[in-house]
Amino acid sequence: AIQAYSDALETASDNPALQATLFNNRAAAWLRLSEFDKVVADCTSALQYKGTLVKAYLRRATAFIELENLKKLSKTVKQLMRSMVEVMMSNNCCVEQKSSSKRASASICTN
């Protein structure tokens, strides 16, 4: 899986959203192999492309726990909370928009 994600990253250089997903998925694979430094690196890359990837924050936090790096863990958890609030605010806005219009489509919210 790691090689497949790495190969895909080479061809996805013009698609930031796809790169974020690929880095995040490769981080999950590294996590299963207990390669915690690589988890941190890939999650950090994913978050550079899309700063609201909750799973990337969670994986990076898990890696910092395993690496016993409490300072970076604390920073990551704070970033995670900010990201979750941002996503929730965005989704709440979409719900309000949907409920205010009888004919609003599901495509209003693209998160």
CNS distance restraints for C-alpha pairs under 8 A (distance, minus, plus):
assign (resid   1 and name CA) (resid   5 and name CA) 6.22 0.50 0.50
assign (resid   1 and name CA) (resid  26 and name CA) 7.45 0.50 0.50
assign (resid   1 and name CA) (resid  29 and name CA) 6.98 0.50 0.50
assign (resid   2 and name CA) (resid   6 and name CA) 6.11 0.50 0.50
assign (resid   2 and name CA) (resid  26 and name CA) 5.68 0.50 0.50
assign (resid   2 and name CA) (resid  29 and name CA) 6.39 0.50 0.50
assign (resid   2 and name CA) (resid  30 and name CA) 7.53 0.50 0.50
assign (resid   3 and name CA) (resid   7 and name CA) 6.05 0.50 0.50
assign (resid   4 and name CA) (resid   8 and name CA) 6.13 0.50 0.50
assign (resid   5 and name CA) (resid   9 and name CA) 6.10 0.50 0.50
assign (resid   5 and name CA) (resid  22 and name CA) 5.86 0.50 0.50
assign (resid   5 and name CA) (resid  23 and name CA) 7.48 0.50 0.50
assign (resid   5 and name CA) (resid  25 and name CA) 7.53 0.50 0.50
assign (resid   5 and name CA) (resid  26 and name CA) 5.94 0.50 0.50
assign (resid   6 and name CA) (resid  10 and name CA) 6.61 0.50 0.50
assign (resid   6 and name CA) (resid  26 and name CA) 7.74 0.50 0.50
assign (resid   7 and name CA) (resid  11 and name CA) 6.92 0.50 0.50
assign (resid   8 and name CA) (resid  12 and name CA) 6.14 0.50 0.50
assign (resid   8 and name CA) (resid  22 and name CA) 7.44 0.50 0.50
assign (resid   9 and name CA) (resid  13 and name CA) 6.65 0.50 0.50
assign (resid   9 and name CA) (resid  19 and name CA) 6.13 0.50 0.50
assign (resid   9 and name CA) (resid  22 and name CA) 6.60 0.50 0.50
assign (resid   9 and name CA) (resid  23 and name CA) 7.75 0.50 0.50
assign (resid  12 and name CA) (resid  16 and name CA) 7.66 0.50 0.50
assign (resid  12 and name CA) (resid  18 and name CA) 6.66 0.50 0.50
assign (resid  12 and name CA) (resid  19 and name CA) 6.17 0.50 0.50
assign (resid  13 and name CA) (resid  19 and name CA) 7.03 0.50 0.50
assign (resid  15 and name CA) (resid  19 and name CA) 6.25 0.50 0.50
assign (resid  16 and name CA) (resid  20 and name CA) 6.15 0.50 0.50
assign (resid  16 and name CA) (resid  49 and name CA) 5.70 0.50 0.50
assign (resid  16 and name CA) (resid  50 and name CA) 7.86 0.50 0.50
assign (resid  17 and name CA) (resid  21 and name CA) 6.43 0.50 0.50
assign (resid  17 and name CA) (resid  49 and name CA) 6.64 0.50 0.50
assign (resid  17 and name CA) (resid  50 and name CA) 6.89 0.50 0.50
assign (resid  18 and name CA) (resid  22 and name CA) 6.10 0.50 0.50
assign (resid  19 and name CA) (resid  23 and name CA) 6.05 0.50 0.50
assign (resid  19 and name CA) (resid  46 and name CA) 6.93 0.50 0.50
assign (resid  19 and name CA) (resid  49 and name CA) 7.14 0.50 0.50
assign (resid  20 and name CA) (resid  24 and name CA) 6.08 0.50 0.50
assign (resid  20 and name CA) (resid  45 and name CA) 7.15 0.50 0.50
assign (resid  20 and name CA) (resid  46 and name CA) 4.10 0.50 0.50
assign (resid  20 and name CA) (resid  47 and name CA) 6.80 0.50 0.50
assign (resid  20 and name CA) (resid  48 and name CA) 7.75 0.50 0.50
assign (resid  20 and name CA) (resid  49 and name CA) 5.33 0.50 0.50
assign (resid  20 and name CA) (resid  50 and name CA) 6.07 0.50 0.50
assign (resid  21 and name CA) (resid  25 and name CA) 6.04 0.50 0.50
assign (resid  21 and name CA) (resid  46 and name CA) 6.79 0.50 0.50
assign (resid  22 and name CA) (resid  26 and name CA) 6.02 0.50 0.50
assign (resid  22 and name CA) (resid  46 and name CA) 7.71 0.50 0.50
assign (resid  23 and name CA) (resid  27 and name CA) 6.08 0.50 0.50
assign (resid  23 and name CA) (resid  42 and name CA) 5.15 0.50 0.50
assign (resid  23 and name CA) (resid  43 and name CA) 6.46 0.50 0.50
assign (resid  23 and name CA) (resid  45 and name CA) 6.53 0.50 0.50
assign (resid  23 and name CA) (resid  46 and name CA) 5.15 0.50 0.50
assign (resid  24 and name CA) (resid  28 and name CA) 6.49 0.50 0.50
assign (resid  24 and name CA) (resid  42 and name CA) 6.40 0.50 0.50
assign (resid  24 and name CA) (resid  43 and name CA) 5.64 0.50 0.50
assign (resid  24 and name CA) (resid  46 and name CA) 5.59 0.50 0.50
assign (resid  24 and name CA) (resid  55 and name CA) 7.56 0.50 0.50
assign (resid  24 and name CA) (resid  56 and name CA) 5.76 0.50 0.50
assign (resid  25 and name CA) (resid  29 and name CA) 6.55 0.50 0.50
assign (resid  26 and name CA) (resid  30 and name CA) 6.25 0.50 0.50
assign (resid  26 and name CA) (resid  39 and name CA) 7.93 0.50 0.50
assign (resid  26 and name CA) (resid  42 and name CA) 6.98 0.50 0.50
assign (resid  27 and name CA) (resid  31 and name CA) 6.06 0.50 0.50
assign (resid  27 and name CA) (resid  38 and name CA) 6.97 0.50 0.50
assign (resid  27 and name CA) (resid  39 and name CA) 4.58 0.50 0.50
assign (resid  27 and name CA) (resid  40 and name CA) 7.55 0.50 0.50
assign (resid  27 and name CA) (resid  42 and name CA) 5.34 0.50 0.50
assign (resid  27 and name CA) (resid  43 and name CA) 6.08 0.50 0.50
assign (resid  27 and name CA) (resid  56 and name CA) 7.85 0.50 0.50
assign (resid  27 and name CA) (resid  59 and name CA) 7.36 0.50 0.50
assign (resid  28 and name CA) (resid  32 and name CA) 6.48 0.50 0.50
assign (resid  28 and name CA) (resid  39 and name CA) 7.18 0.50 0.50
assign (resid  28 and name CA) (resid  59 and name CA) 7.09 0.50 0.50
assign (resid  29 and name CA) (resid  33 and name CA) 6.66 0.50 0.50
assign (resid  30 and name CA) (resid  34 and name CA) 6.25 0.50 0.50
assign (resid  30 and name CA) (resid  35 and name CA) 5.19 0.50 0.50
assign (resid  30 and name CA) (resid  36 and name CA) 7.00 0.50 0.50
assign (resid  30 and name CA) (resid  38 and name CA) 6.40 0.50 0.50
assign (resid  30 and name CA) (resid  39 and name CA) 5.62 0.50 0.50
assign (resid  31 and name CA) (resid  35 and name CA) 5.84 0.50 0.50
assign (resid  31 and name CA) (resid  36 and name CA) 6.21 0.50 0.50
assign (resid  31 and name CA) (resid  39 and name CA) 5.92 0.50 0.50
assign (resid  31 and name CA) (resid  59 and name CA) 7.51 0.50 0.50
assign (resid  31 and name CA) (resid  63 and name CA) 7.40 0.50 0.50
assign (resid  35 and name CA) (resid  39 and name CA) 6.33 0.50 0.50
assign (resid  36 and name CA) (resid  40 and name CA) 6.28 0.50 0.50
assign (resid  36 and name CA) (resid  63 and name CA) 4.95 0.50 0.50
assign (resid  36 and name CA) (resid  64 and name CA) 7.54 0.50 0.50
assign (resid  36 and name CA) (resid  66 and name CA) 7.18 0.50 0.50
assign (resid  36 and name CA) (resid  67 and name CA) 6.93 0.50 0.50
assign (resid  37 and name CA) (resid  41 and name CA) 6.31 0.50 0.50
assign (resid  37 and name CA) (resid  63 and name CA) 7.31 0.50 0.50
assign (resid  38 and name CA) (resid  42 and name CA) 6.09 0.50 0.50
assign (resid  39 and name CA) (resid  43 and name CA) 5.99 0.50 0.50
assign (resid  39 and name CA) (resid  59 and name CA) 7.09 0.50 0.50
assign (resid  39 and name CA) (resid  60 and name CA) 6.34 0.50 0.50
assign (resid  39 and name CA) (resid  63 and name CA) 6.46 0.50 0.50
assign (resid  40 and name CA) (resid  44 and name CA) 5.98 0.50 0.50
assign (resid  40 and name CA) (resid  59 and name CA) 7.79 0.50 0.50
assign (resid  40 and name CA) (resid  60 and name CA) 5.12 0.50 0.50
assign (resid  40 and name CA) (resid  63 and name CA) 6.45 0.50 0.50
assign (resid  40 and name CA) (resid  64 and name CA) 7.67 0.50 0.50
assign (resid  41 and name CA) (resid  45 and name CA) 6.25 0.50 0.50
assign (resid  42 and name CA) (resid  46 and name CA) 6.11 0.50 0.50
assign (resid  43 and name CA) (resid  47 and name CA) 6.10 0.50 0.50
assign (resid  43 and name CA) (resid  56 and name CA) 5.05 0.50 0.50
assign (resid  43 and name CA) (resid  57 and name CA) 7.00 0.50 0.50
assign (resid  43 and name CA) (resid  59 and name CA) 7.11 0.50 0.50
assign (resid  43 and name CA) (resid  60 and name CA) 5.94 0.50 0.50
assign (resid  44 and name CA) (resid  48 and name CA) 6.28 0.50 0.50
assign (resid  44 and name CA) (resid  56 and name CA) 7.73 0.50 0.50
assign (resid  44 and name CA) (resid  60 and name CA) 7.71 0.50 0.50
assign (resid  45 and name CA) (resid  49 and name CA) 6.76 0.50 0.50
assign (resid  46 and name CA) (resid  50 and name CA) 6.22 0.50 0.50
assign (resid  46 and name CA) (resid  51 and name CA) 7.64 0.50 0.50
assign (resid  46 and name CA) (resid  53 and name CA) 7.73 0.50 0.50
assign (resid  46 and name CA) (resid  56 and name CA) 6.96 0.50 0.50
assign (resid  47 and name CA) (resid  51 and name CA) 4.40 0.50 0.50
assign (resid  47 and name CA) (resid  52 and name CA) 7.03 0.50 0.50
assign (resid  47 and name CA) (resid  53 and name CA) 6.50 0.50 0.50
assign (resid  47 and name CA) (resid  56 and name CA) 6.88 0.50 0.50
assign (resid  47 and name CA) (resid  57 and name CA) 7.93 0.50 0.50
assign (resid  51 and name CA) (resid  83 and name CA) 7.22 0.50 0.50
assign (resid  52 and name CA) (resid  83 and name CA) 5.12 0.50 0.50
assign (resid  52 and name CA) (resid  84 and name CA) 7.32 0.50 0.50
assign (resid  52 and name CA) (resid  86 and name CA) 7.70 0.50 0.50
assign (resid  52 and name CA) (resid  87 and name CA) 7.00 0.50 0.50
assign (resid  53 and name CA) (resid  57 and name CA) 6.66 0.50 0.50
assign (resid  53 and name CA) (resid  83 and name CA) 7.66 0.50 0.50
assign (resid  54 and name CA) (resid  58 and name CA) 6.23 0.50 0.50
assign (resid  54 and name CA) (resid  80 and name CA) 6.40 0.50 0.50
assign (resid  54 and name CA) (resid  83 and name CA) 6.99 0.50 0.50
assign (resid  54 and name CA) (resid  84 and name CA) 6.91 0.50 0.50
assign (resid  55 and name CA) (resid  59 and name CA) 6.01 0.50 0.50
assign (resid  56 and name CA) (resid  60 and name CA) 6.04 0.50 0.50
assign (resid  57 and name CA) (resid  61 and name CA) 6.02 0.50 0.50
assign (resid  57 and name CA) (resid  76 and name CA) 6.38 0.50 0.50
assign (resid  57 and name CA) (resid  77 and name CA) 7.32 0.50 0.50
assign (resid  57 and name CA) (resid  79 and name CA) 7.57 0.50 0.50
assign (resid  57 and name CA) (resid  80 and name CA) 5.62 0.50 0.50
assign (resid  58 and name CA) (resid  62 and name CA) 6.15 0.50 0.50
assign (resid  58 and name CA) (resid  77 and name CA) 7.94 0.50 0.50
assign (resid  58 and name CA) (resid  80 and name CA) 7.44 0.50 0.50
assign (resid  59 and name CA) (resid  63 and name CA) 6.24 0.50 0.50
assign (resid  60 and name CA) (resid  64 and name CA) 6.24 0.50 0.50
assign (resid  60 and name CA) (resid  73 and name CA) 7.95 0.50 0.50
assign (resid  60 and name CA) (resid  76 and name CA) 7.28 0.50 0.50
assign (resid  61 and name CA) (resid  65 and name CA) 6.23 0.50 0.50
assign (resid  61 and name CA) (resid  73 and name CA) 5.35 0.50 0.50
assign (resid  61 and name CA) (resid  76 and name CA) 6.05 0.50 0.50
assign (resid  61 and name CA) (resid  77 and name CA) 6.73 0.50 0.50
assign (resid  62 and name CA) (resid  66 and name CA) 6.37 0.50 0.50
assign (resid  63 and name CA) (resid  67 and name CA) 6.06 0.50 0.50
assign (resid  64 and name CA) (resid  68 and name CA) 5.83 0.50 0.50
assign (resid  64 and name CA) (resid  69 and name CA) 5.13 0.50 0.50
assign (resid  64 and name CA) (resid  70 and name CA) 6.85 0.50 0.50
assign (resid  64 and name CA) (resid  72 and name CA) 6.65 0.50 0.50
assign (resid  64 and name CA) (resid  73 and name CA) 5.33 0.50 0.50
assign (resid  65 and name CA) (resid  69 and name CA) 6.28 0.50 0.50
assign (resid  65 and name CA) (resid  70 and name CA) 6.86 0.50 0.50
assign (resid  65 and name CA) (resid  73 and name CA) 6.63 0.50 0.50
assign (resid  69 and name CA) (resid  73 and name CA) 6.11 0.50 0.50
assign (resid  70 and name CA) (resid  74 and name CA) 5.97 0.50 0.50
assign (resid  71 and name CA) (resid  75 and name CA) 6.45 0.50 0.50
assign (resid  72 and name CA) (resid  76 and name CA) 6.07 0.50 0.50
assign (resid  73 and name CA) (resid  77 and name CA) 6.14 0.50 0.50
assign (resid  74 and name CA) (resid  78 and name CA) 6.30 0.50 0.50
assign (resid  75 and name CA) (resid  79 and name CA) 6.27 0.50 0.50
assign (resid  76 and name CA) (resid  80 and name CA) 6.01 0.50 0.50
assign (resid  77 and name CA) (resid  81 and name CA) 6.20 0.50 0.50
assign (resid  78 and name CA) (resid  82 and name CA) 6.34 0.50 0.50
assign (resid  79 and name CA) (resid  83 and name CA) 6.10 0.50 0.50
assign (resid  80 and name CA) (resid  84 and name CA) 6.10 0.50 0.50
assign (resid  81 and name CA) (resid  85 and name CA) 6.22 0.50 0.50
assign (resid  82 and name CA) (resid  86 and name CA) 6.19 0.50 0.50
assign (resid  83 and name CA) (resid  87 and name CA) 6.17 0.50 0.50
assign (resid  84 and name CA) (resid  88 and name CA) 5.99 0.50 0.50
assign (resid  85 and name CA) (resid  89 and name CA) 5.95 0.50 0.50
assign (resid  86 and name CA) (resid  90 and name CA) 6.13 0.50 0.50
assign (resid  87 and name CA) (resid  91 and name CA) 6.09 0.50 0.50
assign (resid  87 and name CA) (resid 111 and name CA) 7.86 0.50 0.50
assign (resid  88 and name CA) (resid  92 and name CA) 5.92 0.50 0.50
assign (resid  89 and name CA) (resid  93 and name CA) 6.11 0.50 0.50
assign (resid  90 and name CA) (resid  94 and name CA) 6.40 0.50 0.50
assign (resid  90 and name CA) (resid 111 and name CA) 7.89 0.50 0.50
assign (resid  91 and name CA) (resid  95 and name CA) 6.24 0.50 0.50
assign (resid  91 and name CA) (resid 109 and name CA) 6.97 0.50 0.50
assign (resid  91 and name CA) (resid 111 and name CA) 7.46 0.50 0.50
assign (resid  92 and name CA) (resid  96 and name CA) 6.21 0.50 0.50
assign (resid  93 and name CA) (resid  97 and name CA) 6.21 0.50 0.50
assign (resid  94 and name CA) (resid  98 and name CA) 6.11 0.50 0.50
assign (resid  94 and name CA) (resid 108 and name CA) 6.47 0.50 0.50
assign (resid  94 and name CA) (resid 109 and name CA) 5.33 0.50 0.50
assign (resid  95 and name CA) (resid  99 and name CA) 6.13 0.50 0.50
assign (resid  96 and name CA) (resid 100 and name CA) 6.11 0.50 0.50
assign (resid  97 and name CA) (resid 101 and name CA) 6.67 0.50 0.50
assign (resid  97 and name CA) (resid 104 and name CA) 7.59 0.50 0.50
assign (resid  97 and name CA) (resid 108 and name CA) 7.77 0.50 0.50
assign (resid  98 and name CA) (resid 102 and name CA) 7.53 0.50 0.50
assign (resid  98 and name CA) (resid 104 and name CA) 5.32 0.50 0.50
assign (resid  98 and name CA) (resid 105 and name CA) 7.18 0.50 0.50
assign (resid  98 and name CA) (resid 106 and name CA) 7.61 0.50 0.50
assign (resid  98 and name CA) (resid 108 and name CA) 7.41 0.50 0.50
assign (resid  99 and name CA) (resid 104 and name CA) 7.76 0.50 0.50
assign (resid 104 and name CA) (resid 108 and name CA) 7.34 0.50 0.50
